[in-house]
C-alpha cells in the first residue's frame, strides 16, 4: 500500500510537468487509477495488486 501511496503523491506533485509530457488527460487517468487502487487496497478488495505488493 505504501508503494501505491508514494506513486500517487509523486504523480500529484508532478502533475503539471506530467501534463506537459503526456497530456493532462493521461495524468488525470493515472491519478484516478492510483486513487482507486489505493482505496481498494485499504478495503482489501484489490486482491491481485495486494498480493504483489505484500511480497515486495
PDBQT receptor file of N, H, CA, C and O in Angstrom, charges set to zero:
ATOM      1  N   UNK A   1       0.831  -1.185   0.000  1.00  0.00    +0.000 N 
ATOM      2  CA  UNK A   1       0.000   0.000   0.000  1.00  0.00    +0.000 C 
ATOM      3  C   UNK A   1       0.880   1.255   0.000  1.00  0.00    +0.000 C 
ATOM      4  O   UNK A   1       0.545   2.250  -0.642  1.00  0.00    +0.000 OA
ATOM      5  N   UNK A   2       1.988   1.206   0.710  1.00  0.00    +0.000 N 
ATOM      6  H   UNK A   2       2.261   0.398   1.232  1.00  0.00    +0.000 HD
ATOM      7  CA  UNK A   2       2.878   2.370   0.773  1.00  0.00    +0.000 C 
ATOM      8  C   UNK A   2       3.432   2.721  -0.606  1.00  0.00    +0.000 C 
ATOM      9  O   UNK A   2       3.643   3.894  -0.913  1.00  0.00    +0.000 OA
ATOM     10  N   UNK A   3       3.665   1.709  -1.431  1.00  0.00    +0.000 N 
ATOM     11  H   UNK A   3       3.494   0.756  -1.181  1.00  0.00    +0.000 HD
ATOM     12  CA  UNK A   3       4.186   1.949  -2.776  1.00  0.00    +0.000 C 
ATOM     13  C   UNK A   3       3.179   2.717  -3.614  1.00  0.00    +0.000 C 
ATOM     14  O   UNK A   3       3.532   3.706  -4.255  1.00  0.00    +0.000 OA
ATOM     15  N   UNK A   4       1.934   2.275  -3.615  1.00  0.00    +0.000 N 
ATOM     16  H   UNK A   4       1.646   1.472  -3.093  1.00  0.00    +0.000 HD
ATOM     17  CA  UNK A   4       0.895   2.956  -4.391  1.00  0.00    +0.000 C 
ATOM     18  C   UNK A   4       0.676   4.364  -3.851  1.00  0.00    +0.000 C 
ATOM     19  O   UNK A   4       0.510   5.303  -4.629  1.00  0.00    +0.000 OA
ATOM     20  N   UNK A   5       0.674   4.524  -2.544  1.00  0.00    +0.000 N 
ATOM     21  H   UNK A   5       0.809   3.761  -1.911  1.00  0.00    +0.000 HD
ATOM     22  CA  UNK A   5       0.517   5.851  -1.931  1.00  0.00    +0.000 C 
ATOM     23  C   UNK A   5       1.664   6.766  -2.371  1.00  0.00    +0.000 C 
ATOM     24  O   UNK A   5       1.438   7.937  -2.677  1.00  0.00    +0.000 OA
ATOM     25  N   UNK A   6       2.885   6.243  -2.404  1.00  0.00    +0.000 N 
ATOM     26  H   UNK A   6       3.068   5.292  -2.155  1.00  0.00    +0.000 HD
ATOM     27  CA  UNK A   6       4.044   7.023  -2.833  1.00  0.00    +0.000 C 
ATOM     28  C   UNK A   6       3.918   7.431  -4.303  1.00  0.00    +0.000 C 
ATOM     29  O   UNK A   6       4.210   8.572  -4.662  1.00  0.00    +0.000 OA
ATOM     30  N   UNK A   7       3.483   6.499  -5.148  1.00  0.00    +0.000 N 
ATOM     31  H   UNK A   7       3.246   5.572  -4.857  1.00  0.00    +0.000 HD
ATOM     32  CA  UNK A   7       3.290   6.816  -6.571  1.00  0.00    +0.000 C 
ATOM     33  C   UNK A   7       2.260   7.924  -6.728  1.00  0.00    +0.000 C 
ATOM     34  O   UNK A   7       2.451   8.851  -7.514  1.00  0.00    +0.000 OA
ATOM     35  N   UNK A   8       1.164   7.825  -5.977  1.00  0.00    +0.000 N 
ATOM     36  H   UNK A   8       1.009   7.072  -5.338  1.00  0.00    +0.000 HD
ATOM     37  CA  UNK A   8       0.105   8.823  -6.056  1.00  0.00    +0.000 C 
ATOM     38  C   UNK A   8       0.616  10.196  -5.623  1.00  0.00    +0.000 C 
ATOM     39  O   UNK A   8       0.348  11.200  -6.283  1.00  0.00    +0.000 OA
ATOM     40  N   UNK A   9       1.341  10.237  -4.530  1.00  0.00    +0.000 N 
ATOM     41  H   UNK A   9       1.559   9.421  -3.993  1.00  0.00    +0.000 HD
ATOM     42  CA  UNK A   9       1.889  11.508  -4.046  1.00  0.00    +0.000 C 
ATOM     43  C   UNK A   9       2.803  12.136  -5.085  1.00  0.00    +0.000 C 
ATOM     44  O   UNK A   9       2.749  13.345  -5.315  1.00  0.00    +0.000 OA
ATOM     45  N   UNK A  10       3.643  11.320  -5.714  1.00  0.00    +0.000 N 
ATOM     46  H   UNK A  10       3.688  10.339  -5.528  1.00  0.00    +0.000 HD
ATOM     47  CA  UNK A  10       4.561  11.828  -6.734  1.00  0.00    +0.000 C 
ATOM     48  C   UNK A  10       3.805  12.278  -7.978  1.00  0.00    +0.000 C 
ATOM     49  O   UNK A  10       4.137  13.305  -8.570  1.00  0.00    +0.000 OA
ATOM     50  N   UNK A  11       2.798  11.521  -8.372  1.00  0.00    +0.000 N 
ATOM     51  H   UNK A  11       2.528  10.688  -7.891  1.00  0.00    +0.000 HD
ATOM     52  CA  UNK A  11       2.004  11.898  -9.543  1.00  0.00    +0.000 C 
ATOM     53  C   UNK A  11       1.314  13.233  -9.317  1.00  0.00    +0.000 C 
ATOM     54  O   UNK A  11       1.280  14.082 -10.208  1.00  0.00    +0.000 OA
ATOM     55  N   UNK A  12       0.764  13.416  -8.120  1.00  0.00    +0.000 N 
ATOM     56  H   UNK A  12       0.792  12.727  -7.396  1.00  0.00    +0.000 HD
ATOM     57  CA  UNK A  12       0.091  14.678  -7.811  1.00  0.00    +0.000 C 
ATOM     58  C   UNK A  12       1.094  15.834  -7.733  1.00  0.00    +0.000 C 
ATOM     59  O   UNK A  12       0.803  16.940  -8.190  1.00  0.00    +0.000 OA
ATOM     60  N   UNK A  13       2.254  15.583  -7.165  1.00  0.00    +0.000 N 
ATOM     61  H   UNK A  13       2.490  14.685  -6.794  1.00  0.00    +0.000 HD
ATOM     62  CA  UNK A  13       3.268  16.621  -7.022  1.00  0.00    +0.000 C 
ATOM     63  C   UNK A  13       3.827  17.066  -8.370  1.00  0.00    +0.000 C 
ATOM     64  O   UNK A  13       4.222  18.221  -8.531  1.00  0.00    +0.000 OA
ATOM     65  N   UNK A  14       3.860  16.153  -9.331  1.00  0.00    +0.000 N 
ATOM     66  H   UNK A  14       3.539  15.215  -9.200  1.00  0.00    +0.000 HD
ATOM     67  CA  UNK A  14       4.454  16.438 -10.642  1.00  0.00    +0.000 C 
ATOM     68  C   UNK A  14       3.406  16.509 -11.749  1.00  0.00    +0.000 C 
ATOM     69  O   UNK A  14       3.710  16.293 -12.922  1.00  0.00    +0.000 OA
ATOM     70  N   UNK A  15       2.191  16.810 -11.366  1.00  0.00    +0.000 N 
ATOM     71  H   UNK A  15       1.944  16.986 -10.413  1.00  0.00    +0.000 HD
ATOM     72  CA  UNK A  15       1.070  16.825 -12.319  1.00  0.00    +0.000 C 
ATOM     73  C   UNK A  15       1.303  17.785 -13.496  1.00  0.00    +0.000 C 
ATOM     74  O   UNK A  15       1.037  17.429 -14.644  1.00  0.00    +0.000 OA
ATOM     75  N   UNK A  16       1.792  18.980 -13.221  1.00  0.00    +0.000 N 
ATOM     76  H   UNK A  16       2.008  19.269 -12.289  1.00  0.00    +0.000 HD
ATOM     77  CA  UNK A  16       1.983  19.975 -14.281  1.00  0.00    +0.000 C 
ATOM     78  C   UNK A  16       3.029  19.489 -15.288  1.00  0.00    +0.000 C 
ATOM     79  O   UNK A  16       2.809  19.555 -16.498  1.00  0.00    +0.000 OA
ATOM     80  N   UNK A  17       4.144  19.012 -14.793  1.00  0.00    +0.000 N 
ATOM     81  H   UNK A  17       4.322  18.958 -13.811  1.00  0.00    +0.000 HD
ATOM     82  CA  UNK A  17       5.205  18.519 -15.698  1.00  0.00    +0.000 C 
ATOM     83  C   UNK A  17       4.720  17.295 -16.461  1.00  0.00    +0.000 C 
ATOM     84  O   UNK A  17       4.999  17.147 -17.651  1.00  0.00    +0.000 OA
ATOM     85  N   UNK A  18       3.999  16.425 -15.781  1.00  0.00    +0.000 N 
ATOM     86  H   UNK A  18       3.772  16.545 -14.814  1.00  0.00    +0.000 HD
ATOM     87  CA  UNK A  18       3.458  15.247 -16.445  1.00  0.00    +0.000 C 
ATOM     88  C   UNK A  18       2.515  15.630 -17.569  1.00  0.00    +0.000 C 
ATOM     89  O   UNK A  18       2.528  15.014 -18.635  1.00  0.00    +0.000 OA
ATOM     90  N   UNK A  19       1.697  16.644 -17.333  1.00  0.00    +0.000 N 
ATOM     91  H   UNK A  19       1.686  17.144 -16.467  1.00  0.00    +0.000 HD
ATOM     92  CA  UNK A  19       0.759  17.108 -18.366  1.00  0.00    +0.000 C 
ATOM     93  C   UNK A  19       1.520  17.648 -19.570  1.00  0.00    +0.000 C 
ATOM     94  O   UNK A  19       1.087  17.473 -20.709  1.00  0.00    +0.000 OA
ATOM     95  N   UNK A  20       2.649  18.302 -19.323  1.00  0.00    +0.000 N 
ATOM     96  H   UNK A  20       3.001  18.444 -18.398  1.00  0.00    +0.000 HD
ATOM     97  CA  UNK A  20       3.470  18.798 -20.433  1.00  0.00    +0.000 C 
ATOM     98  C   UNK A  20       4.024  17.644 -21.262  1.00  0.00    +0.000 C 
ATOM     99  O   UNK A  20       4.133  17.743 -22.484  1.00  0.00    +0.000 OA
ATOM    100  N   UNK A  21       4.369  16.560 -20.594  1.00  0.00    +0.000 N 
ATOM    101  H   UNK A  21       4.281  16.480 -19.601  1.00  0.00    +0.000 HD
ATOM    102  CA  UNK A  21       4.993  15.423 -21.278  1.00  0.00    +0.000 C 
ATOM    103  C   UNK A  21       3.991  14.480 -21.938  1.00  0.00    +0.000 C 
ATOM    104  O   UNK A  21       4.197  14.052 -23.074  1.00  0.00    +0.000 OA
ATOM    105  N   UNK A  22       2.909  14.155 -21.231  1.00  0.00    +0.000 N 
ATOM    106  H   UNK A  22       2.742  14.503 -20.309  1.00  0.00    +0.000 HD
ATOM    107  CA  UNK A  22       1.986  13.142 -21.759  1.00  0.00    +0.000 C 
ATOM    108  C   UNK A  22       0.549  13.616 -21.893  1.00  0.00    +0.000 C 
ATOM    109  O   UNK A  22      -0.303  12.878 -22.390  1.00  0.00    +0.000 OA
ATOM    110  N   UNK A  23       0.272  14.824 -21.463  1.00  0.00    +0.000 N 
ATOM    111  H   UNK A  23       0.964  15.423 -21.060  1.00  0.00    +0.000 HD
ATOM    112  CA  UNK A  23      -1.069  15.374 -21.585  1.00  0.00    +0.000 C 
ATOM    113  C   UNK A  23      -1.856  15.286 -20.290  1.00  0.00    +0.000 C 
ATOM    114  O   UNK A  23      -1.703  14.346 -19.509  1.00  0.00    +0.000 OA
ATOM    115  N   UNK A  24      -2.704  16.288 -20.079  1.00  0.00    +0.000 N 
ATOM    116  H   UNK A  24      -2.829  17.051 -20.713  1.00  0.00    +0.000 HD
ATOM    117  CA  UNK A  24      -3.488  16.367 -18.840  1.00  0.00    +0.000 C 
ATOM    118  C   UNK A  24      -4.425  15.178 -18.691  1.00  0.00    +0.000 C 
ATOM    119  O   UNK A  24      -4.607  14.668 -17.585  1.00  0.00    +0.000 OA
ATOM    120  N   UNK A  25      -5.013  14.739 -19.776  1.00  0.00    +0.000 N 
ATOM    121  H   UNK A  25      -4.865  15.153 -20.674  1.00  0.00    +0.000 HD
ATOM    122  CA  UNK A  25      -5.948  13.616 -19.713  1.00  0.00    +0.000 C 
ATOM    123  C   UNK A  25      -5.256  12.346 -19.211  1.00  0.00    +0.000 C 
ATOM    124  O   UNK A  25      -5.797  11.628 -18.370  1.00  0.00    +0.000 OA
ATOM    125  N   UNK A  26      -4.066  12.078 -19.728  1.00  0.00    +0.000 N 
ATOM    126  H   UNK A  26      -3.626  12.662 -20.411  1.00  0.00    +0.000 HD
ATOM    127  CA  UNK A  26      -3.321  10.888 -19.305  1.00  0.00    +0.000 C 
ATOM    128  C   UNK A  26      -2.934  10.987 -17.830  1.00  0.00    +0.000 C 
ATOM    129  O   UNK A  26      -3.024  10.002 -17.097  1.00  0.00    +0.000 OA
ATOM    130  N   UNK A  27      -2.509  12.160 -17.399  1.00  0.00    +0.000 N 
ATOM    131  H   UNK A  27      -2.437  12.960 -17.994  1.00  0.00    +0.000 HD
ATOM    132  CA  UNK A  27      -2.131  12.351 -15.994  1.00  0.00    +0.000 C 
ATOM    133  C   UNK A  27      -3.352  12.167 -15.096  1.00  0.00    +0.000 C 
ATOM    134  O   UNK A  27      -3.269  11.524 -14.050  1.00  0.00    +0.000 OA
ATOM    135  N   UNK A  28      -4.473  12.731 -15.507  1.00  0.00    +0.000 N 
ATOM    136  H   UNK A  28      -4.540  13.254 -16.357  1.00  0.00    +0.000 HD
ATOM    137  CA  UNK A  28      -5.706  12.574 -14.727  1.00  0.00    +0.000 C 
ATOM    138  C   UNK A  28      -6.096  11.109 -14.616  1.00  0.00    +0.000 C 
ATOM    139  O   UNK A  28      -6.521  10.655 -13.554  1.00  0.00    +0.000 OA
ATOM    140  N   UNK A  29      -5.953  10.365 -15.715  1.00  0.00    +0.000 N 
ATOM    141  H   UNK A  29      -5.608  10.733 -16.578  1.00  0.00    +0.000 HD
ATOM    142  CA  UNK A  29      -6.261   8.931 -15.697  1.00  0.00    +0.000 C 
ATOM    143  C   UNK A  29      -5.365   8.186 -14.715  1.00  0.00    +0.000 C 
ATOM    144  O   UNK A  29      -5.834   7.351 -13.941  1.00  0.00    +0.000 OA
ATOM    145  N   UNK A  30      -4.082   8.492 -14.753  1.00  0.00    +0.000 N 
ATOM    146  H   UNK A  30      -3.701   9.170 -15.381  1.00  0.00    +0.000 HD
ATOM    147  CA  UNK A  30      -3.118   7.833 -13.866  1.00  0.00    +0.000 C 
ATOM    148  C   UNK A  30      -3.463   8.113 -12.410  1.00  0.00    +0.000 C 
ATOM    149  O   UNK A  30      -3.488   7.196 -11.589  1.00  0.00    +0.000 OA
ATOM    150  N   UNK A  31      -3.726   9.365 -12.090  1.00  0.00    +0.000 N 
ATOM    151  H   UNK A  31      -3.706  10.110 -12.756  1.00  0.00    +0.000 HD
ATOM    152  CA  UNK A  31      -4.043   9.738 -10.706  1.00  0.00    +0.000 C 
ATOM    153  C   UNK A  31      -5.341   9.076 -10.266  1.00  0.00    +0.000 C 
ATOM    154  O   UNK A  31      -5.423   8.561  -9.151  1.00  0.00    +0.000 OA
ATOM    155  N   UNK A  32      -6.346   9.080 -11.117  1.00  0.00    +0.000 N 
ATOM    156  H   UNK A  32      -6.279   9.498 -12.023  1.00  0.00    +0.000 HD
ATOM    157  CA  UNK A  32      -7.620   8.438 -10.776  1.00  0.00    +0.000 C 
ATOM    158  C   UNK A  32      -7.420   6.938 -10.516  1.00  0.00    +0.000 C 
ATOM    159  O   UNK A  32      -7.955   6.394  -9.550  1.00  0.00    +0.000 OA
ATOM    160  N   UNK A  33      -6.650   6.281 -11.382  1.00  0.00    +0.000 N 
ATOM    161  H   UNK A  33      -6.215   6.723 -12.167  1.00  0.00    +0.000 HD
ATOM    162  CA  UNK A  33      -6.402   4.850 -11.214  1.00  0.00    +0.000 C 
ATOM    163  C   UNK A  33      -5.629   4.563  -9.929  1.00  0.00    +0.000 C 
ATOM    164  O   UNK A  33      -5.918   3.586  -9.239  1.00  0.00    +0.000 OA
ATOM    165  N   UNK A  34      -4.656   5.401  -9.607  1.00  0.00    +0.000 N 
ATOM    166  H   UNK A  34      -4.421   6.195 -10.168  1.00  0.00    +0.000 HD
ATOM    167  CA  UNK A  34      -3.888   5.200  -8.381  1.00  0.00    +0.000 C 
ATOM    168  C   UNK A  34      -4.751   5.427  -7.145  1.00  0.00    +0.000 C 
ATOM    169  O   UNK A  34      -4.618   4.705  -6.157  1.00  0.00    +0.000 OA
ATOM    170  N   UNK A  35      -5.637   6.428  -7.192  1.00  0.00    +0.000 N 
ATOM    171  H   UNK A  35      -5.745   7.014  -7.995  1.00  0.00    +0.000 HD
ATOM    172  CA  UNK A  35      -6.549   6.650  -6.068  1.00  0.00    +0.000 C 
ATOM    173  C   UNK A  35      -7.478   5.458  -5.881  1.00  0.00    +0.000 C 
ATOM    174  O   UNK A  35      -7.744   5.039  -4.754  1.00  0.00    +0.000 OA
ATOM    175  N   UNK A  36      -7.964   4.920  -6.980  1.00  0.00    +0.000 N 
ATOM    176  H   UNK A  36      -7.748   5.260  -7.895  1.00  0.00    +0.000 HD
ATOM    177  CA  UNK A  36      -8.841   3.746  -6.906  1.00  0.00    +0.000 C 
ATOM    178  C   UNK A  36      -8.085   2.547  -6.356  1.00  0.00    +0.000 C 
ATOM    179  O   UNK A  36      -8.592   1.832  -5.492  1.00  0.00    +0.000 OA
ATOM    180  N   UNK A  37      -6.877   2.327  -6.853  1.00  0.00    +0.000 N 
ATOM    181  H   UNK A  37      -6.465   2.908  -7.555  1.00  0.00    +0.000 HD
ATOM    182  CA  UNK A  37      -6.061   1.211  -6.365  1.00  0.00    +0.000 C 
ATOM    183  C   UNK A  37      -5.801   1.340  -4.870  1.00  0.00    +0.000 C 
ATOM    184  O   UNK A  37      -5.899   0.360  -4.132  1.00  0.00    +0.000 OA
ATOM    185  N   UNK A  38      -5.473   2.540  -4.427  1.00  0.00    +0.000 N 
ATOM    186  H   UNK A  38      -5.394   3.337  -5.027  1.00  0.00    +0.000 HD
ATOM    187  CA  UNK A  38      -5.206   2.758  -3.001  1.00  0.00    +0.000 C 
ATOM    188  C   UNK A  38      -6.456   2.496  -2.169  1.00  0.00    +0.000 C 
ATOM    189  O   UNK A  38      -6.385   1.854  -1.121  1.00  0.00    +0.000 OA
ATOM    190  N   UNK A  39      -7.594   2.989  -2.633  1.00  0.00    +0.000 N 
ATOM    191  H   UNK A  39      -7.651   3.511  -3.484  1.00  0.00    +0.000 HD
ATOM    192  CA  UNK A  39      -8.847   2.754  -1.900  1.00  0.00    +0.000 C 
ATOM    193  C   UNK A  39      -9.158   1.257  -1.844  1.00  0.00    +0.000 C 
ATOM    194  O   UNK A  39      -9.530   0.740  -0.790  1.00  0.00    +0.000 OA
ATOM    195  N   UNK A  40      -9.009   0.568  -2.961  1.00  0.00    +0.000 N 
ATOM    196  H   UNK A  40      -8.707   0.987  -3.817  1.00  0.00    +0.000 HD
ATOM    197  CA  UNK A  40      -9.284  -0.868  -2.985  1.00  0.00    +0.000 C 
ATOM    198  C   UNK A  40      -8.321  -1.635  -2.085  1.00  0.00    +0.000 C 
ATOM    199  O   UNK A  40      -8.719  -2.592  -1.422  1.00  0.00    +0.000 OA
ATOM    200  N   UNK A  41      -7.054  -1.217  -2.058  1.00  0.00    +0.000 N 
ATOM    201  H   UNK A  41      -6.730  -0.439  -2.597  1.00  0.00    +0.000 HD
ATOM    202  CA  UNK A  41      -6.098  -1.875  -1.164  1.00  0.00    +0.000 C 
ATOM    203  C   UNK A  41      -6.504  -1.684   0.294  1.00  0.00    +0.000 C 
ATOM    204  O   UNK A  41      -6.450  -2.626   1.084  1.00  0.00    +0.000 OA
ATOM    205  N   UNK A  42      -6.908  -0.474   0.649  1.00  0.00    +0.000 N 
ATOM    206  H   UNK A  42      -6.952   0.291   0.007  1.00  0.00    +0.000 HD
ATOM    207  CA  UNK A  42      -7.338  -0.203   2.026  1.00  0.00    +0.000 C 
ATOM    208  C   UNK A  42      -8.551  -1.050   2.410  1.00  0.00    +0.000 C 
ATOM    209  O   UNK A  42      -8.676  -1.499   3.549  1.00  0.00    +0.000 OA
ATOM    210  N   UNK A  43      -9.441  -1.261   1.438  1.00  0.00    +0.000 N 
ATOM    211  H   UNK A  43      -9.340  -0.896   0.513  1.00  0.00    +0.000 HD
ATOM    212  CA  UNK A  43     -10.660  -2.031   1.692  1.00  0.00    +0.000 C 
ATOM    213  C   UNK A  43     -10.447  -3.533   1.524  1.00  0.00    +0.000 C 
ATOM    214  O   UNK A  43     -11.357  -4.320   1.785  1.00  0.00    +0.000 OA
ATOM    215  N   UNK A  44      -9.252  -3.935   1.090  1.00  0.00    +0.000 N 
ATOM    216  H   UNK A  44      -8.513  -3.296   0.879  1.00  0.00    +0.000 HD
ATOM    217  CA  UNK A  44      -8.975  -5.354   0.890  1.00  0.00    +0.000 C 
ATOM    218  C   UNK A  44      -9.654  -5.939  -0.334  1.00  0.00    +0.000 C 
ATOM    219  O   UNK A  44      -9.846  -7.152  -0.412  1.00  0.00    +0.000 OA
ATOM    220  N   UNK A  45     -10.023  -5.090  -1.301  1.00  0.00    +0.000 N 
ATOM    221  H   UNK A  45      -9.867  -4.104  -1.237  1.00  0.00    +0.000 HD
ATOM    222  CA  UNK A  45     -10.741  -5.559  -2.485  1.00  0.00    +0.000 C 
ATOM    223  C   UNK A  45      -9.862  -5.726  -3.710  1.00  0.00    +0.000 C 
ATOM    224  O   UNK A  45     -10.324  -6.263  -4.716  1.00  0.00    +0.000 OA
ATOM    225  N   UNK A  46      -8.625  -5.292  -3.663  1.00  0.00    +0.000 N 
ATOM    226  H   UNK A  46      -8.249  -4.856  -2.845  1.00  0.00    +0.000 HD
ATOM    227  CA  UNK A  46      -7.755  -5.328  -4.835  1.00  0.00    +0.000 C 
ATOM    228  C   UNK A  46      -6.780  -6.489  -4.663  1.00  0.00    +0.000 C 
ATOM    229  O   UNK A  46      -5.580  -6.281  -4.477  1.00  0.00    +0.000 OA
ATOM    230  N   UNK A  47      -7.294  -7.689  -4.725  1.00  0.00    +0.000 N 
ATOM    231  H   UNK A  47      -8.268  -7.858  -4.876  1.00  0.00    +0.000 HD
ATOM    232  CA  UNK A  47      -6.573  -8.892  -4.342  1.00  0.00    +0.000 C 
ATOM    233  C   UNK A  47      -5.272  -9.094  -5.102  1.00  0.00    +0.000 C 
ATOM    234  O   UNK A  47      -4.234  -9.315  -4.479  1.00  0.00    +0.000 OA
ATOM    235  N   UNK A  48      -5.294  -9.024  -6.428  1.00  0.00    +0.000 N 
ATOM    236  H   UNK A  48      -6.137  -8.844  -6.934  1.00  0.00    +0.000 HD
ATOM    237  CA  UNK A  48      -4.092  -9.307  -7.209  1.00  0.00    +0.000 C 
ATOM    238  C   UNK A  48      -3.004  -8.286  -6.904  1.00  0.00    +0.000 C 
ATOM    239  O   UNK A  48      -1.856  -8.664  -6.665  1.00  0.00    +0.000 OA
ATOM    240  N   UNK A  49      -3.339  -7.017  -6.909  1.00  0.00    +0.000 N 
ATOM    241  H   UNK A  49      -4.271  -6.710  -7.103  1.00  0.00    +0.000 HD
ATOM    242  CA  UNK A  49      -2.347  -5.991  -6.613  1.00  0.00    +0.000 C 
ATOM    243  C   UNK A  49      -1.852  -6.118  -5.190  1.00  0.00    +0.000 C 
ATOM    244  O   UNK A  49      -0.657  -5.971  -4.935  1.00  0.00    +0.000 OA
ATOM    245  N   UNK A  50      -2.757  -6.389  -4.254  1.00  0.00    +0.000 N 
ATOM    246  H   UNK A  50      -3.728  -6.509  -4.462  1.00  0.00    +0.000 HD
ATOM    247  CA  UNK A  50      -2.362  -6.540  -2.859  1.00  0.00    +0.000 C 
ATOM    248  C   UNK A  50      -1.369  -7.682  -2.715  1.00  0.00    +0.000 C 
ATOM    249  O   UNK A  50      -0.380  -7.555  -1.992  1.00  0.00    +0.000 OA
ATOM    250  N   UNK A  51      -1.620  -8.794  -3.392  1.00  0.00    +0.000 N 
ATOM    251  H   UNK A  51      -2.423  -8.897  -3.979  1.00  0.00    +0.000 HD
ATOM    252  CA  UNK A  51      -0.719  -9.938  -3.289  1.00  0.00    +0.000 C 
ATOM    253  C   UNK A  51       0.663  -9.572  -3.827  1.00  0.00    +0.000 C 
ATOM    254  O   UNK A  51       1.666  -9.980  -3.241  1.00  0.00    +0.000 OA
ATOM    255  N   UNK A  52       0.746  -8.828  -4.905  1.00  0.00    +0.000 N 
ATOM    256  H   UNK A  52      -0.068  -8.496  -5.381  1.00  0.00    +0.000 HD
ATOM    257  CA  UNK A  52       2.024  -8.443  -5.474  1.00  0.00    +0.000 C 
ATOM    258  C   UNK A  52       2.774  -7.532  -4.525  1.00  0.00    +0.000 C 
ATOM    259  O   UNK A  52       3.955  -7.753  -4.258  1.00  0.00    +0.000 OA
ATOM    260  N   UNK A  53       2.092  -6.489  -4.001  1.00  0.00    +0.000 N 
ATOM    261  H   UNK A  53       1.132  -6.310  -4.218  1.00  0.00    +0.000 HD
ATOM    262  CA  UNK A  53       2.782  -5.532  -3.157  1.00  0.00    +0.000 C 
ATOM    263  C   UNK A  53       3.068  -6.076  -1.759  1.00  0.00    +0.000 C 
ATOM    264  O   UNK A  53       4.003  -5.605  -1.111  1.00  0.00    +0.000 OA
ATOM    265  N   UNK A  54       2.313  -7.032  -1.279  1.00  0.00    +0.000 N 
ATOM    266  H   UNK A  54       1.554  -7.415  -1.805  1.00  0.00    +0.000 HD
ATOM    267  CA  UNK A  54       2.618  -7.618   0.023  1.00  0.00    +0.000 C 
ATOM    268  C   UNK A  54       3.908  -8.411  -0.028  1.00  0.00    +0.000 C 
ATOM    269  O   UNK A  54       4.581  -8.575   0.990  1.00  0.00    +0.000 OA
ATOM    270  N   UNK A  55       4.259  -8.908  -1.213  1.00  0.00    +0.000 N 
ATOM    271  H   UNK A  55       3.712  -8.776  -2.040  1.00  0.00    +0.000 HD
ATOM    272  CA  UNK A  55       5.502  -9.659  -1.383  1.00  0.00    +0.000 C 
ATOM    273  C   UNK A  55       6.703  -8.728  -1.435  1.00  0.00    +0.000 C 
ATOM    274  O   UNK A  55       7.811  -9.126  -1.076  1.00  0.00    +0.000 OA
ATOM    275  N   UNK A  56       6.494  -7.480  -1.883  1.00  0.00    +0.000 N 
ATOM    276  H   UNK A  56       5.593  -7.156  -2.175  1.00  0.00    +0.000 HD
ATOM    277  CA  UNK A  56       7.611  -6.534  -2.063  1.00  0.00    +0.000 C 
ATOM    278  C   UNK A  56       8.091  -5.965  -0.750  1.00  0.00    +0.000 C 
ATOM    279  O   UNK A  56       9.021  -5.159  -0.730  1.00  0.00    +0.000 OA
TER     280      UNK A  56
